Amino acid sequence: MTVRAAMPLGVKTVGRAVSVRVGSATAGRRQLPSFIMVGAQRAGTTSLYRALMSHPLVHSANFHKGVNYFDINYHRDFSWYQGHFPTVAGLRRGPRPVAGEPVTFEASGYYMWHPCAAERLARHLPEVKVLAMLRDPVERAYSAWKHEQARGFETESFETALGLEDERLHGEVARMVADRDYRSHAHRHQAYVRRGEYAEQLLRLQAHLSPGQVHVVESEAFFEHPEDTYAALLDFLGLPEVLPERFDRWNGRPSAPMSEATRERLRSHFDDHDRALAGLLGREPAWRQ
C-alpha cells in the first residue's frame, strides 16, 4: 500500500485542496503531462496506472489519478489544471536511477467517451500522447453496471438499465456540446453499451491528434502478456524499459455472472462495432481472437 493510500480520507481531502490552491498559484512552474490515459472506464486502467507509477521516471498528478479537466472541470482556468502536476524543479531534484527525463501524466477514464474532451485536450496539449485501454465491450458493460450500482449511481437491474440506455442518453450529447458547464449524469454513469462502441471514440481522438499520438492497449493482452504489452507501451512513450516487480489486478468486482441470453444479445450488438475497430487496428481486437 502506498503512503497516500494509507492516509485517512479527511487528510487526503485537505491535502488535495491545499495542493490545488498552491499549484494554481505556481502553475507556470509545473510540468504538464507528456501523456494521458483517456479510458476506457472499467478496462483495467487502474492496473496499468499502478504499473506506470512504478516506473522511476513517471510521475502522476498530485493527489489524483485523474484530474478530469477536459470533461467535467473545463469551466475552470487552465492554471487549475497545471496546478495538479509536480514542479519542474522538484522533478529535476528527485532521484533518477535510470537515464532519461522525468515525465508526468494523468488518467481520466471519461475523456475518451466525453464528446468534447478530445478537441479540448488537443487544443491545450497538442503534442501530448494518448493511451486508450480497451476491453471486451460485453464484459466492460457488465463491469460498469456493477461499478455504478456500487457507487449508488444505478438502481436498476442490468437488463433494465440496458433497455433504458437510449432513452436516458437521448439529447444529452447535444446539450453537452452546446453548454460546456452541463454535466450529464446519464452520459457519465449509465452508458453501458455506448461506451463500448470504441471505433467511434478512437476516430474522434484521431480527428484531433495525429495517429502517432494515440496508442491502444487491450486489457486482455495486458493481463495475459503483461511484460510484452507494457514494454511496447514504454517504447511508444519513449521511456526506458523498466518493468514492475509484478503486475497486479486492481478494482475487480466479483458477482453473479451475466445471463447467457444477455451476453449473446450484447455480443451481436457489438459485431459491427468490433469490425470497425478491427479496421482501425489492422487486426481483430484481442477479445475476438
N, C-alpha and C positions, 0 to 999 in steps of 0.2 A: 504493500500500500504506500502511495506517495504521501509526503508531508501534507500537501494540500488536501488530499482525500481524507486524511485523518482529522482535519480541522472541524470543529463544531460548525453547524450551518450558520449561526449568528456571526461567528468570526469571519467566515467566508463572505457573507453578505456585506459586512462592513468593509472588509478588505477590498472587495470588488468596487464598492462605491468610492473609496479613497483612491484606489488605483486609477479609476476612470477620471476623477477630478484632476489629480496630479498629471495624469497622462495627457489630458486635453490641453492643459496649460503648457505642456512641453512637447506638443505634437511634432514640431519641426525637428526634434532630436530623435524621433522614433524611427525604427526601421520597418518600413512597410513590408507586407508579405511578398515573397517571391513565388509562392504557390498557395492555392486554396483548394480544399476538398469541398465539393459542392453537393454531395449526396451520393447515392440516393438514401433516403430515410430507411432504416431497418435493413441495410445491405451489408453491415459489417464495418461501418465507418469508425466506430469506437475502437474496434480491434486494430484497424490499420492506423488510427490516430495514436494509439498506445505504442505501436511498433515504431512509428516515426519519432515519437517523443524520446525513444531510447537512443536515437542517433546523436552523436556528440556535437554535430553542427546544426541541429534543428531545434528551433525554439518556438513554442506556441504563444498565442496571445496571453497576456497576463490574466490569471484567474478565470479564463474562459477556454472551452474547447472551440466554441463558435461565437462570433460577435453578432451575427445576424444584422449587419448594417445594410446590405444591399437588398434585403427583403423587408423586414418589419421595422427597421430603425432609420430608414432613409430620410426621414424628416429632420434628422439631426445633422449638425455640421460634420464635414469630413474630418475635422480635427478630433471629433469624438471618436471616430474610427481609428485614426492614427494613434490616439492615446492609449489604445489597448495593447500596444506592442512594446517590446523591450527597447531601451535606448541603444543607439548605435555605439555609444561609448561603453555602455555596460556589456554589450556583446563582445566588443574588442578586448575588454579587460578579462573576460571569462576564460576558463581553461579551454584549451584547444588540443586535445590529444591526437587528432589526425589533421593532415594538411587540408586546407580549404577555408573558405569564408563562411561565417555563420549565416543562417537564413531563418526567416520567420514564416509562420503560416497560421491559418485558422481552418476550422472545419464546421461549416454551417450547412446542414443537410437540407434546408429549404431552398437554397439558392438555385439548384437545378430545376426545380419544379415551379418556382415563382416566375410569372410571365415577364417581369421587368428586370430581374436580377442580372441576367447575362449582359444586357446593354449597359446597365449601371456599372457593373464590375469592369467591363472593357473601357468605359469612359474614364474611370478614375485610375485603373491599373492596367494600361494597355499591353504591358509586357508580361503580365502575370501568367503562370502556368496553372492549369486547372486539372484536378483529379476527379473523375466521376466513377464511383464504385457502384456496380450494378449487381443485382441478384435475381434469380428466377422470380419473375413478377408474380407468379401464383403464390409462392411461399412468402414473398415480400408483402403481398396484400394481407395475408392472414396474420403475419407478424405485426404489421402496422395496426391492424384492428385490435389485437391483444394489447399492444402498447398504448393506444389511445384509450382503450377501455380502462386499463390500469391507472391511467392518469386522470380519469374522470371526464374525458372529452367525448366519450362514446357510451351510449346506454343501450343501443340496440344489439340484437344478435348479429353475427357475421352476415348471414344470408339476408336479413332485413336491411342491414346497412348497405350491402351491395345493391339491393333494389332501390334504395333511396338516393344513391350517389348522384345520378343525373339530375334529379330534382334539387338536391342540395347545392350542386355546383352551377345550376342554371344562372347565367348572367354575372357570376362572380368575377370571372377574368376581366370582362369589360369594365366592371366597376373598379377593379384594382388598377387597371391601366389608366382610367380616367381620373382617379383620385389616389395619389401616392400615399396619403395618410390612412386609406381604408385597409383594415386588416380583416381578411375573410376567415372566419373560424372553420367553415366547411372546407375551403380550399387547402388550408394548412393541416387540418386534423382528420378529415373524413374522405379524402380522395384515394381510396384503397386501390382501385383499378387504374384510374387515370395516371397515377404516379408511376405505374409500371409500364407505361407506353413510352419506352426510353428513346426511340429513334427521333421522335418529335422534339424531345428535350435536348438531345445531342445536336440536332440540326440548329436549334436556337443558339446554343453555345457557339457552334461553328460559324454562324452568321455574323458574330461579333468578334470572334477570336480566330487566329489562323489555325489550320489543322495541327500544326506542330506544337500548339499551346495546350492541346487537350489530350489527356491520357486516360484510357478506360481500364479499370481494374475490375475483373469479375470476381464476385465473392466466392464462387465455387472453386475457381482456380487458386485464389489466395489461400483458402483453408485447406485445399488438397495438396498444393505445391507452394507453400509459403515462401521458401527460400528463393526459388526461381522467380516467382511473381514479384516479390519485394525487390530483388536485385534489378529486375527490369525497370521498376518504378524509380529506384535510385539513379539508374542510368539516365532516365528521362529527366530527372531533376538536376542532373549534373553533380551528384553527390558521391563521395567515395563509398565503396561497398562495405558498410559496417552493419552486420546483421544482429538482431536482438538475440539474447541467450535462448529465448523461446518465444513462440507465437501463441498467444492465448486468445480464447473467445470471450468476449465481454457482452453483457446485456442480453443474454438469451432469456426467453420466457417460456419454460415448459408448460404444456397444457394439453387438453384433449386434441386429437388430430382433427383436421378438416374433413368433412364428409367427402366421399369419393365423387358423388354427383356434383358437388360444388367445385371440386378440383377439376373435373373434366370440363365443366362449363367454362371455367376461367381459362383452362389450357386452350380451349377452342377460341375464346375471345382473343387471346394473345398470339394466335398463329400468325396473322398478318403483321402484327407489330414486331414480332420476333424476326420475321423475314425481312422487314425493313431495317431492323437493327443489323442483321447479318450483312445486308448490303453496305452499311456504313463500316462495319468491322472487317469486311472482306472474308468472313468465315461465319460459321454457325456460332451463336453465343454458347458459352460453356454448358448451360443447363439444357441445351438441345442436343448436345453431343453424346 
